[in-house]
Amino acid sequence: MTDDDTAVNDVLEALAKNEIELQEAKRQVKGVHQIDEFARVDARQGERTGIPEVVEAERKSDQQTIDIGRELLSTAGQAIVTGVSDTVREELSDTAATTQFYERSRTFVGHASDFERPDHDGTVGVVTAGTSDITVAEQAVALSEEMGCAVETLYDVGVSGIHRLLSERETLADCDCVIVAAGREGALATVVAGMVSAPVIGLPVGTGSGYAGDGEAALLGMLQSCTYLTVVNIDAGFVAGGQAALIAR
């Protein structure tokens, strides 16, 4: 019997005992778990798409974020939550069997005791132009790792000192997909795409100052690249990480 079969049987048994209503049983068979009136947690997103659900704490109350994280831990065995407060981190840490916290992006990752993270041969490279770009890039690191890929990070290797990047050519050559996070004019993504044979994903970051310094200049620069470069939205670290991991593995 597969894990899916076991989960369905549990739902059917609960329905037979009148512990849940028919509509709730239908939702749970589909992997959707309702929390009060504010959330419907998709516990089977990872099985369906290959990319586990990520919870963004921004504009949620601490209690809402905690409830959603706990539901994911109990149903999917895995909770990935970004932008968390210290309160959320502490509460979810008490619930999870194992945890990892990415300080710079405030990303919490927790696993239930029976969760097994996938293990793939793919390697994702995560490159940033500057130190300020790491906050967004680290989201990509967290998700790529949770999808079972090895991750190589090259931080602060922007075009203002291009020799820093050129000395890491061997590392880049070993990657199956490369994410380049850059603010300002976003030129680093074009440079990297012209150096490697692996697919490159441009991740524009809202760092910089002056005209279009909120990431728009970086986005437009990457979209206008003369290289074969794929571009995600501004600060979309998790989107870049999920796509890169699917490619790499």
N, C-alpha and C positions, 0 to 999 in steps of 0.2 A: 504494500500500500504506500502510495506517495504521500508527501506532506500535504499536497492539495486535497487528496482524498480524505485524510485525517481531519483537516480543517472543515471540509464540507460535512462530514459525519458529525462533528461536534455541533455544528449549527443545526443540523436536522434533529439531533437529540434534544437540544435546547428548545427547539420549536415543538417537538412532540410532548415535552414536559410543561409546555405553556410558560416557559421562562422568558421567551421573547415573542414578539408579534411577527406575523407573516412578512410584513414589509421590511422589518429589521432583518429577518432571516435572508430575504432576497439581497439586501444590501451587503450583508456579511459574506454571502456566497460569492458576490462580485468583489469582495475585498474592501468594501466601503463601510466604515464604522462612524456612526453619528455621535457627536459630542454636544449635548444640549442643543442649542439652536444656532451655534456659531461655527461649527466645523464638521466636515465630512472627510475623514481621514482615509486616504487610498493606500491600504496596506499592501496591495499587490502591484503597485506601479512598477517596482523593480523587476518583477517577474514578467510583466507585460511589455515593458519598453527597454529593459536593460539598464535603466537609470533610476535609482531609488529616489523617493520623494525627499525634497529638501524644504524645510520650514523656515520662513523668514520671520523673525520676531518683530521686525519693524511694524509699528501701528497695531500690534497686538498687546494686550495686557500680559503681565508676567504670568498670571494664572491661566489664561488661555494658552499661552505658549507651553507651560508646564503640562497642562492636560493633553494637548496634542502630542507632545513628546512622549509622555507616558503611554498614550494609546499606541503610538508607533512601536515603542519598545515591546509592548505586550502582544501586538498582532504581527508586526513585520520583523521584530527582533532587532531593529536598527532605527536609530533616530539621528538625523542630521539637522541641526538647528543653527542658523547664523544670526549674528547681531544680538547675542544673548546678554542679559544682565547677570551680575554675580548671583542674584537670587535664583534665577532660572538654572544657571549652571550648577549650583549647589543642590537644588531639588532634584534635577535629573540625574546628577551623579549618584545620589542616594538610591535611585531606582535602578540604574543600569549596573550590569555585572562588570563591564569594562568600559573605560572612557578614554577619550583623547580630546584635548582642547587646543585649538589653533588660536593663540592669543591675539595675533595681529588682525585677524578677521573676525574675532569673537565667535568662532564657529565651534560648536559642541558636537561631538560624535559619541554616541553611546550604543552599546550592544547588550542584548540579553545573553544569559549564560549559554544558551544552545545555538547562538547565531554563529555561522561560519561565513566569513567574508570570502568572496570569490578570489581565485588566484589565477591570473593570466600572465602570459609572457610579454605582453605589450609594455612599452615604456613611453611615458609622456614627458616631454620637456616643457618646463614652465620658466619663461624668461621675462625679466622686467627691465625696463629702461632705467628706472630709478628706484630708490628705496621707498618712496611714497606710493609706488604702484603695487607694493607687496600686499597691502590690505585686500585688494581685489584679487590679485593673483593667487593668494592663499586659499580662496574659495575653490579655485580650480584644482589646487593641490589636494584639498580634502576630498572632493568628490572623485577625482581620478583614483586616489588610493582606495576609497571605499568601493570602487568598481573593480578592484583587483589589479590595477596597473602599478608598476614601479614608476616613480617620479624622480626626475632629475631637475633640480632648481638652479638657475643661473640668475642671480639678482644684481641689479645696479650695473648693467653692462650697456648703457645707452650710447647713442651715436656721438655724444660730445667727447667720448673717450673710446673710440671704436676698437682700439687695441685690446680692451678688456674682453670684448666679445670674440675677437679673432683668435685669442689664445685658448678658447673653449670649443674650437671647431670639432675636435674629436668627440667631445661629449654630445654635441648636437647631432653628429652623424649617426650616433647610436640610438637616437630616438625614433619612434615610429610615428609620432605626431608631435608638433611643437606649438605651444601657445605663447604668444608674445603680448605682454601687457605693457602699454605705454600711454603716457599722457602727452601734453603739449601738442606737437604736430604728428606724433605717432610714427615717425620715420623708421624706428627700429624694426617694426614688423616687415616692412618692405626689404630691408637689408637681410634679415634672417631668411625670408622666403627666397631670396636670390642666392643663398648659400647652401641650402639643404635639399635633399631629394624627397624628404617626407612632407606630408601635408602640413601647412602652417595656418593657424587660426589667429587672426588679429583681435586683440581684446583692448579696445580703447578705454582709457581710464580718465575720470574727471579730475585729474590733477594738473596743475599749471596755474597760470595767471594771465591777465590781459584779455585780449579779444578771443572769444570762443575757448576760454581756458577751462570750461567745465566739461571738457571731453569732446565737444563738437568738432574742433579742429582735428583732433586725433582720429575721430570716426571718419570724417571726410577724407583725410589724408590716406587712411587705410583703404577706403572704398575706391580711391583714385589710383591705387598702386598699379604700377606697370608689371608687377609680378603676379603669379598665380596664388592669390591670397584670399582666404575666406574670412569674413569679418562678422563678429557678433555685436550686440548693442553695447552702449556705454555701461561700464561697470558690471557686465553680465558674466561674472566669474564662473558661476555654476553652469551656465549654458556652455561656455567654452570647455570647462572640465568634463562635462558629460559627453559632448561631441568628440572631444579628443580621446577619451577613454574608449568610446565605441569604435573609433577608427583604429586606435593602437592595438586593441585586443583582437 
